[in-house]
Amino acid sequence: MDVRRKTAEDFHPEVLKLFDKYVHGDISRRGFLQSVAQFAGGVTALSLLDALNPRFADAYQVASNDSRITTSYVEYSSPQSYGTLRGYLMQPAKAKGKLPVVLVVHENRGLNPHIEDIARRLALDNFIAFAPDALYPLGGYPGDEDKARELFSKLDQTKTKEDFVAAFGFLKKLPEGNGKVGVVGFCYGGGIANLWRRVFPIWMPPSPFMVVSHQMKM
């Protein structure tokens, strides 16, 4: 039995394109399964989807209980939007002096374990990292990528963008921070990173990854 985790090279290019559309909400789960059936070969379309879906536990680089960092979930105020947001805050356990702060903005599935792991990596690089969960007003990341994607589509994006704008003020005032705030965003979060660039005097160039323009209409 082959238990090796498959890589992109193991899939037909059209399957990867369809999965990308599915992940970003351009096609439904049913539409994806129907479209990839022709490429399934000796497996089912559901098996293909399972092979493509992330396995977060296999990809962690920094454990949540790593003694080199301190982690906590904290709330901050967003009075112009949903009112209260929550995020994952981490910093080096033995920080010397005040540190620069980096906002980590997730994709269109909320604060999943992968984004939390990225924030922990930043803490190991001597930053304070903060990763808000845009899904918090709807109960938070549900632990399932499909459910998270569905929840995300129910957010009022005008309010959600305001929630990330409010995060800037929260991070500027962190007592452990040195007043310098940067941002890194992934996919949907890349749009937020570009929004920050236009609105705030951030200390480092924003780092947007995989920005998809139709997801952020600003």
C-alpha positions as CSV (number, residue, x, y, z in Angstrom):
1,M,0.0,0.0,0.0
2,D,1.4,3.4,-1.0
3,V,1.1,5.8,2.0
4,R,3.3,8.5,0.5
5,R,1.8,11.9,0.6
6,K,1.1,12.9,-3.0
7,T,2.6,16.1,-4.5
8,A,1.4,18.3,-7.3
9,E,3.3,16.2,-9.8
10,D,1.0,13.3,-9.1
11,F,-2.1,15.1,-10.4
12,H,-3.2,16.0,-13.8
13,P,-2.8,19.8,-14.4
14,E,-6.5,20.2,-15.1
15,V,-7.3,18.6,-11.7
16,L,-5.0,21.2,-10.0
17,K,-6.7,24.0,-11.9
18,L,-10.1,22.8,-10.9
19,F,-9.1,22.4,-7.2
20,D,-7.8,26.0,-7.2
21,K,-11.1,27.2,-8.5
22,Y,-12.9,25.1,-5.8
23,V,-10.7,26.4,-3.0
24,H,-11.3,30.0,-4.1
25,G,-15.1,29.6,-4.4
26,D,-15.3,29.8,-8.2
27,I,-17.0,26.4,-8.4
28,S,-19.0,24.3,-5.8
29,R,-17.9,21.1,-4.3
30,R,-20.4,19.3,-6.5
31,G,-19.1,21.1,-9.5
32,F,-15.5,20.1,-8.7
33,L,-16.4,16.4,-8.1
34,Q,-18.3,16.3,-11.4
35,S,-15.5,18.0,-13.3
36,V,-12.6,15.8,-12.0
37,A,-14.5,12.5,-12.5
38,Q,-12.9,12.2,-15.9
39,F,-9.4,12.3,-14.4
40,A,-10.1,9.9,-11.5
41,G,-8.8,6.8,-13.3
42,G,-8.9,3.9,-10.8
43,V,-10.1,6.0,-7.9
44,T,-13.2,8.0,-7.1
45,A,-13.6,11.8,-7.4
46,L,-14.0,11.9,-3.6
47,S,-10.6,10.1,-3.3
48,L,-9.0,12.8,-5.4
49,L,-10.5,15.5,-3.3
50,D,-9.3,13.8,-0.1
51,A,-5.8,13.5,-1.6
52,L,-5.8,17.2,-2.5
53,N,-7.1,18.6,0.8
54,P,-4.5,19.8,3.3
55,R,-3.3,17.7,6.2
56,F,-2.2,20.3,8.6
57,A,-0.7,18.0,11.2
58,D,1.7,16.7,8.7
59,A,3.0,20.1,7.8
60,Y,3.5,21.8,11.1
61,Q,7.0,23.4,11.5
62,V,6.5,24.8,15.0
63,A,4.4,23.0,17.6
64,S,1.8,25.0,19.5
65,N,3.5,24.1,22.8
66,D,7.0,25.0,21.6
67,S,8.8,26.3,24.7
68,R,10.6,29.0,22.6
69,I,7.4,31.0,22.1
70,T,4.4,32.1,24.1
71,T,0.9,31.9,22.5
72,S,-2.5,33.1,23.4
73,Y,-5.9,33.9,21.9
74,V,-6.8,37.6,22.5
75,E,-9.8,39.8,21.5
76,Y,-9.6,43.3,20.2
77,S,-12.2,45.9,19.5
78,S,-13.6,46.7,16.0
79,P,-16.3,49.3,16.7
80,Q,-16.9,50.2,13.1
81,S,-17.6,46.6,12.1
82,Y,-18.5,43.4,13.9
83,G,-17.5,44.8,17.3
84,T,-15.1,42.2,18.7
85,L,-12.6,40.1,16.9
86,R,-10.3,37.4,18.2
87,G,-6.8,36.4,17.0
88,Y,-3.8,34.2,17.8
89,L,-1.0,36.2,19.4
90,M,2.5,34.9,19.8
91,Q,6.0,36.1,20.6
92,P,9.4,34.8,21.5
93,A,9.4,33.5,25.1
94,K,12.7,35.2,25.9
95,A,12.3,38.4,24.0
96,K,14.9,41.1,24.8
97,G,13.3,44.5,24.5
98,K,10.4,45.6,22.4
99,L,9.8,43.9,19.0
100,P,8.3,44.7,15.6
101,V,4.8,43.3,15.0
102,V,3.5,41.4,12.0
103,L,-0.2,40.9,11.2
104,V,-0.7,37.5,9.5
105,V,-3.9,37.4,7.3
106,H,-5.4,34.1,6.4
107,E,-7.0,32.9,3.2
108,N,-10.8,32.6,2.6
109,R,-11.2,29.9,5.2
110,G,-10.4,31.8,8.4
111,L,-7.7,31.1,11.0
112,N,-6.9,27.5,10.2
113,P,-3.9,25.5,11.7
114,H,-1.7,26.3,8.8
115,I,-1.9,30.1,9.4
116,E,-1.4,29.6,13.1
117,D,1.8,27.6,12.3
118,I,3.1,30.5,10.0
119,A,2.5,32.9,12.9
120,R,4.5,30.7,15.2
121,R,7.4,30.6,12.7
122,L,7.5,34.4,12.7
123,A,7.7,34.4,16.5
124,L,10.8,32.2,16.2
125,D,12.3,34.8,13.9
126,N,12.0,37.4,16.7
127,F,8.7,39.0,15.7
128,I,5.5,39.4,17.6
129,A,2.9,37.8,15.3
130,F,-0.9,38.3,15.4
131,A,-3.3,36.3,13.2
132,P,-7.0,37.4,13.5
133,D,-9.8,35.1,12.6
134,A,-12.3,36.9,10.4
135,L,-14.8,34.0,11.1
136,Y,-14.9,34.9,14.8
137,P,-18.3,36.8,14.5
138,L,-19.8,33.6,13.0
139,G,-18.3,31.3,15.7
140,G,-14.7,31.1,14.5
141,Y,-12.9,28.6,12.3
142,P,-15.0,25.4,12.4
143,G,-12.2,22.9,12.0
144,D,-13.2,21.9,8.5
145,E,-12.1,23.6,5.3
146,D,-15.3,23.1,3.4
147,K,-17.4,24.5,6.3
148,A,-15.0,27.3,6.8
149,R,-15.2,28.3,3.1
150,E,-19.0,28.3,3.3
151,L,-19.0,30.4,6.5
152,F,-16.6,32.9,4.9
153,S,-19.0,33.5,2.0
154,K,-21.6,34.7,4.6
155,L,-19.4,37.5,6.0
156,D,-20.1,41.1,5.1
157,Q,-16.8,41.9,3.4
158,T,-17.1,45.6,4.1
159,K,-17.2,44.8,7.8
160,T,-14.5,42.2,7.5
161,K,-12.1,44.7,5.9
162,E,-12.8,47.1,8.7
163,D,-12.0,44.4,11.2
164,F,-8.5,44.1,9.7
165,V,-8.2,47.9,9.6
166,A,-9.0,47.9,13.4
167,A,-6.2,45.4,14.0
168,F,-3.6,48.0,13.0
169,G,-4.6,50.2,16.0
170,F,-4.6,47.3,18.3
171,L,-1.1,46.2,17.2
172,K,0.4,49.7,17.4
173,K,-0.5,49.8,21.0
174,L,0.8,46.4,22.1
175,P,3.0,47.1,25.1
176,E,5.5,44.5,23.9
177,G,5.7,46.0,20.5
178,N,8.1,48.7,19.3
179,G,5.5,50.6,17.3
180,K,6.5,49.1,14.0
181,V,3.8,47.0,12.3
182,G,4.0,45.0,9.1
183,V,1.6,42.6,7.3
184,V,1.8,39.3,5.4
185,G,-1.3,37.9,3.7
186,F,-2.1,34.8,1.8
187,C,-4.5,34.8,-1.1
188,Y,-7.5,36.7,0.3
189,G,-5.1,38.0,2.9
190,G,-2.9,39.4,0.1
191,G,-5.7,41.8,-0.7
192,I,-5.8,42.9,2.9
193,A,-2.0,43.4,2.8
194,N,-2.4,45.7,-0.2
195,L,-5.3,47.5,1.6
196,W,-3.0,48.1,4.5
197,R,-0.3,49.5,2.2
198,R,-2.7,52.1,0.9
199,V,-4.1,53.1,4.3
200,F,-1.3,52.8,6.9
201,P,2.4,53.9,7.2
202,I,3.6,50.3,7.7
203,W,7.3,49.9,8.4
204,M,8.0,47.1,5.9
205,P,6.7,46.4,2.4
206,P,3.5,44.3,2.6
207,S,4.0,40.6,1.6
208,P,0.9,39.5,-0.3
209,F,1.0,35.9,-1.6
210,M,-1.3,34.6,-4.3
211,V,-3.5,37.7,-4.5
212,V,-6.7,37.0,-6.4
213,S,-8.2,40.3,-7.5
214,H,-11.9,39.2,-7.7
215,Q,-11.8,38.3,-4.0
216,M,-11.0,41.8,-2.8
217,K,-13.1,44.5,-4.4
218,M,-11.8,47.7,-3.0
